[in-house]
Amino acid sequence: MNSLQIISIILLTTMQLVTPILFIYWLGFTKSKSKINTIFKILTAWPFFIFIYYAGQWSFIPFYLRYI
């Protein structure tokens, strides 16, 4: 395995596992100052989840994790 493959696996893992976990933490465990801020947070995170669901690379990460 060359260094380019290793870097691509690290980037895929970060994009498909770490970033959604950070979004979930941001949505669920941080306080919003107003309802508009809460709506903004949801509208910011939701498109990313949709993108990962449809366009994510599921060959390195188990397929059934896409439903979690």
C-alpha angles and dihedrals in degrees: 000000000000127000094259091058092048091050092049091051091050092049093048092049092048093048096045103036113017099041095050090049089053091048091050090050091048092049099042109030107035122080120242120216094215143002090258089057090050091050090048091052092051093046089050097049102036098067090052091054091048091049093050092047095054104027102029121123104244099178096088098034118054113268095232092060088074089073093052 
